[in-house]
Amino acid sequence: MKVARSDVTSRAPFDSAAKVEGGVANRLHALRSACRQIFGIPDYDRYLQHMESHHPGQPVLGAREFFNQAIDRKYSRNGPRCC
């Protein structure tokens, strides 16, 4: 079966546009993650990736528990402090 040239060329821009959008989304995600690290904001997605790669099979905190634990760790007197 022979494919008409117009069918092939009409799909090409959409395929490359999807790749560009995916690349932009990945870069935005990485930028958001970097900003969170710089400002000390806990990153739940990064935590999930860490748990999956380094501690498979162990229970994972829910988002609410993760953020509560991060706030407690940051503002409690027992946590690491510079002063």
Backbone as JSON Lines, residues from 0, in Angstrom:
{"i":0,"aa":"M","n":[0.85,-1.19,0.0],"ca":[0.0,0.0,0.0],"c":[0.88,1.24,0.0]}
{"i":1,"aa":"K","n":[0.6,2.14,-0.87],"ca":[1.39,3.36,-1.01],"c":[0.68,4.5,-0.27]}
{"i":2,"aa":"V","n":[1.44,5.25,0.52],"ca":[0.89,6.37,1.28],"c":[1.09,7.64,0.48]}
{"i":3,"aa":"A","n":[0.06,8.43,0.42],"ca":[0.14,9.69,-0.32],"c":[1.1,10.63,0.38]}
{"i":4,"aa":"R","n":[1.86,11.36,-0.37],"ca":[2.87,12.27,0.17],"c":[2.23,13.32,1.08]}
{"i":5,"aa":"S","n":[1.06,13.78,0.77],"ca":[0.42,14.81,1.58],"c":[0.1,14.3,2.99]}
{"i":6,"aa":"D","n":[-0.21,12.99,3.13],"ca":[-0.49,12.43,4.45],"c":[0.75,12.41,5.32]}
{"i":7,"aa":"V","n":[1.9,12.08,4.75],"ca":[3.14,12.01,5.5],"c":[3.58,13.4,5.94]}
{"i":8,"aa":"T","n":[3.54,14.35,5.05],"ca":[4.01,15.69,5.38],"c":[3.05,16.4,6.33]}
{"i":9,"aa":"S","n":[1.79,16.06,6.32],"ca":[0.85,16.75,7.19],"c":[1.02,16.33,8.65]}
{"i":10,"aa":"R","n":[1.54,15.11,8.91],"ca":[1.73,14.66,10.29],"c":[3.05,15.13,10.88]}
{"i":11,"aa":"A","n":[4.04,15.37,10.07],"ca":[5.38,15.7,10.56],"c":[5.4,16.92,11.49]}
{"i":12,"aa":"P","n":[4.74,18.03,11.16],"ca":[4.79,19.17,12.09],"c":[4.18,18.85,13.45]}
{"i":13,"aa":"F","n":[3.15,18.02,13.49],"ca":[2.53,17.69,14.77],"c":[3.44,16.83,15.62]}
{"i":14,"aa":"D","n":[4.17,15.9,14.99],"ca":[5.09,15.05,15.73],"c":[6.21,15.88,16.34]}
{"i":15,"aa":"S","n":[6.8,16.78,15.58],"ca":[7.88,17.6,16.1],"c":[7.36,18.6,17.12]}
{"i":16,"aa":"A","n":[6.16,19.08,16.97],"ca":[5.59,20.0,17.96],"c":[5.37,19.3,19.28]}
{"i":17,"aa":"A","n":[4.96,18.04,19.24],"ca":[4.77,17.27,20.48],"c":[6.1,17.07,21.18]}
{"i":18,"aa":"K","n":[7.17,16.83,20.41],"ca":[8.5,16.66,21.01],"c":[8.96,17.96,21.66]}
{"i":19,"aa":"V","n":[8.72,19.07,21.01],"ca":[9.12,20.38,21.55],"c":[8.35,20.66,22.84]}
{"i":20,"aa":"E","n":[7.04,20.41,22.83],"ca":[6.24,20.64,24.03],"c":[6.7,19.75,25.16]}
{"i":21,"aa":"G","n":[7.03,18.5,24.87],"ca":[7.53,17.59,25.9],"c":[8.85,18.07,26.45]}
{"i":22,"aa":"G","n":[9.74,18.56,25.59],"ca":[11.03,19.08,26.04],"c":[10.87,20.32,26.89]}
{"i":23,"aa":"V","n":[9.96,21.19,26.51],"ca":[9.69,22.4,27.29],"c":[9.11,22.03,28.65]}
{"i":24,"aa":"A","n":[8.21,21.07,28.68],"ca":[7.61,20.64,29.95],"c":[8.66,20.04,30.86]}
{"i":25,"aa":"N","n":[9.56,19.24,30.31],"ca":[10.63,18.66,31.12],"c":[11.55,19.74,31.69]}
{"i":26,"aa":"R","n":[11.87,20.72,30.88],"ca":[12.75,21.8,31.34],"c":[12.06,22.66,32.4]}
{"i":27,"aa":"L","n":[10.77,22.91,32.24],"ca":[10.04,23.67,33.25],"c":[9.98,22.91,34.57]}
{"i":28,"aa":"H","n":[9.78,21.6,34.49],"ca":[9.75,20.77,35.7],"c":[11.11,20.82,36.4]}
{"i":29,"aa":"A","n":[12.2,20.72,35.63],"ca":[13.55,20.78,36.21],"c":[13.81,22.15,36.82]}
{"i":30,"aa":"L","n":[13.36,23.21,36.17],"ca":[13.55,24.56,36.69],"c":[12.76,24.76,37.98]}
{"i":31,"aa":"R","n":[11.54,24.27,38.01],"ca":[10.73,24.36,39.22],"c":[11.38,23.6,40.38]}
{"i":32,"aa":"S","n":[11.91,22.43,40.09],"ca":[12.58,21.64,41.11],"c":[13.82,22.36,41.63]}
{"i":33,"aa":"A","n":[14.6,22.94,40.73],"ca":[15.8,23.68,41.13],"c":[15.44,24.88,42.0]}
{"i":34,"aa":"C","n":[14.4,25.6,41.64],"ca":[13.98,26.76,42.44],"c":[13.53,26.33,43.83]}
{"i":35,"aa":"R","n":[12.84,25.22,43.9],"ca":[12.42,24.72,45.21],"c":[13.62,24.37,46.07]}
{"i":36,"aa":"Q","n":[14.66,23.78,45.47],"ca":[15.86,23.45,46.23],"c":[16.56,24.72,46.71]}
{"i":37,"aa":"I","n":[16.65,25.71,45.86],"ca":[17.32,26.96,46.22],"c":[16.62,27.64,47.39]}
{"i":38,"aa":"F","n":[15.3,27.69,47.36],"ca":[14.55,28.39,48.39],"c":[14.14,27.51,49.56]}
{"i":39,"aa":"G","n":[14.53,26.23,49.53],"ca":[14.24,25.34,50.65],"c":[12.8,24.86,50.72]}
{"i":40,"aa":"I","n":[12.1,24.86,49.62],"ca":[10.72,24.39,49.57],"c":[10.75,22.89,49.3]}
{"i":41,"aa":"P","n":[10.07,22.09,50.11],"ca":[10.1,20.65,49.88],"c":[9.48,20.26,48.54]}
{"i":42,"aa":"D","n":[10.09,19.3,47.86],"ca":[9.66,18.87,46.54],"c":[9.14,17.44,46.64]}
{"i":43,"aa":"Y","n":[7.83,17.27,46.64],"ca":[7.21,15.96,46.81],"c":[7.53,15.02,45.65]}
{"i":44,"aa":"D","n":[7.54,15.55,44.42],"ca":[7.85,14.71,43.26],"c":[9.27,14.13,43.37]}
{"i":45,"aa":"R","n":[10.2,14.95,43.81],"ca":[11.58,14.5,44.0],"c":[11.65,13.43,45.09]}
{"i":46,"aa":"Y","n":[10.9,13.62,46.15],"ca":[10.83,12.63,47.23],"c":[10.31,11.29,46.7]}
{"i":47,"aa":"L","n":[9.26,11.33,45.9],"ca":[8.71,10.1,45.33],"c":[9.73,9.39,44.45]}
{"i":48,"aa":"Q","n":[10.45,10.15,43.63],"ca":[11.47,9.55,42.78],"c":[12.58,8.92,43.61]}
{"i":49,"aa":"H","n":[12.99,9.6,44.68],"ca":[14.02,9.08,45.56],"c":[13.57,7.79,46.22]}
{"i":50,"aa":"M","n":[12.36,7.78,46.74],"ca":[11.86,6.59,47.42],"c":[11.76,5.41,46.44]}
{"i":51,"aa":"E","n":[11.34,5.68,45.22],"ca":[11.2,4.62,44.23],"c":[12.55,4.04,43.85]}
{"i":52,"aa":"S","n":[13.55,4.89,43.69],"ca":[14.85,4.41,43.23],"c":[15.72,3.85,44.36]}
{"i":53,"aa":"H","n":[15.65,4.43,45.58],"ca":[16.54,4.02,46.66],"c":[15.89,3.15,47.73]}
{"i":54,"aa":"H","n":[14.59,3.22,47.87],"ca":[13.89,2.47,48.92],"c":[12.64,1.78,48.37]}
{"i":55,"aa":"P","n":[12.78,0.94,47.36],"ca":[11.59,0.29,46.79],"c":[10.93,-0.63,47.81]}
{"i":56,"aa":"G","n":[9.64,-0.63,47.81],"ca":[8.89,-1.5,48.71],"c":[8.61,-0.9,50.08]}
{"i":57,"aa":"Q","n":[9.27,0.19,50.43],"ca":[9.01,0.83,51.71],"c":[7.8,1.75,51.58]}
{"i":58,"aa":"P","n":[7.08,1.95,52.67],"ca":[5.91,2.84,52.6],"c":[6.32,4.28,52.28]}
{"i":59,"aa":"V","n":[5.48,4.94,51.52],"ca":[5.73,6.31,51.09],"c":[4.75,7.23,51.81]}
{"i":60,"aa":"L","n":[5.23,8.38,52.25],"ca":[4.35,9.37,52.89],"c":[3.4,9.96,51.86]}
{"i":61,"aa":"G","n":[2.2,10.28,52.28],"ca":[1.29,11.03,51.44],"c":[1.78,12.47,51.34]}
{"i":62,"aa":"A","n":[1.24,13.22,50.42],"ca":[1.7,14.6,50.21],"c":[1.53,15.44,51.47]}
{"i":63,"aa":"R","n":[0.41,15.32,52.14],"ca":[0.15,16.12,53.34],"c":[1.15,15.77,54.45]}
{"i":64,"aa":"E","n":[1.37,14.46,54.67],"ca":[2.32,14.05,55.69],"c":[3.74,14.5,55.35]}
{"i":65,"aa":"F","n":[4.1,14.43,54.06],"ca":[5.42,14.86,53.62],"c":[5.64,16.34,53.93]}
{"i":66,"aa":"F","n":[4.67,17.18,53.58],"ca":[4.82,18.61,53.81],"c":[4.78,18.94,55.31]}
{"i":67,"aa":"N","n":[3.93,18.25,56.07],"ca":[3.92,18.48,57.52],"c":[5.26,18.11,58.15]}
{"i":68,"aa":"Q","n":[5.83,16.99,57.73],"ca":[7.13,16.58,58.25],"c":[8.22,17.57,57.86]}
{"i":69,"aa":"A","n":[8.16,18.09,56.64],"ca":[9.15,19.07,56.18],"c":[9.06,20.36,56.99]}
{"i":70,"aa":"I","n":[7.84,20.8,57.29],"ca":[7.66,22.02,58.09],"c":[8.15,21.79,59.51]}
{"i":71,"aa":"D","n":[7.82,20.65,60.1],"ca":[8.29,20.33,61.44],"c":[9.81,20.28,61.49]}
{"i":72,"aa":"R","n":[10.42,19.64,60.49],"ca":[11.88,19.52,60.46],"c":[12.53,20.9,60.31]}
{"i":73,"aa":"K","n":[11.91,21.77,59.52],"ca":[12.51,23.08,59.26],"c":[12.4,24.01,60.46]}
{"i":74,"aa":"Y","n":[11.26,24.0,61.16],"ca":[11.03,24.98,62.19],"c":[11.15,24.45,63.62]}
{"i":75,"aa":"S","n":[11.4,23.16,63.79],"ca":[11.55,22.65,65.16],"c":[12.94,23.0,65.67]}
{"i":76,"aa":"R","n":[13.08,23.02,66.97],"ca":[14.38,23.33,67.56],"c":[15.36,22.17,67.39]}
{"i":77,"aa":"N","n":[14.88,20.97,67.18],"ca":[15.75,19.81,67.07],"c":[16.37,19.67,65.69]}
{"i":78,"aa":"G","n":[15.88,20.39,64.71],"ca":[16.37,20.27,63.35],"c":[17.69,21.0,63.17]}
{"i":79,"aa":"P","n":[18.32,20.82,62.02],"ca":[19.6,21.49,61.74],"c":[19.4,23.01,61.65]}
{"i":80,"aa":"R","n":[20.23,23.73,62.32],"ca":[20.14,25.2,62.33],"c":[21.53,25.78,62.09]}
{"i":81,"aa":"C","n":[21.59,26.91,61.5],"ca":[22.89,27.55,61.28],"c":[23.27,28.45,62.44]}
{"i":82,"aa":"C","n":[22.31,28.87,63.25],"ca":[22.61,29.82,64.33],"c":[22.23,29.24,65.69]}
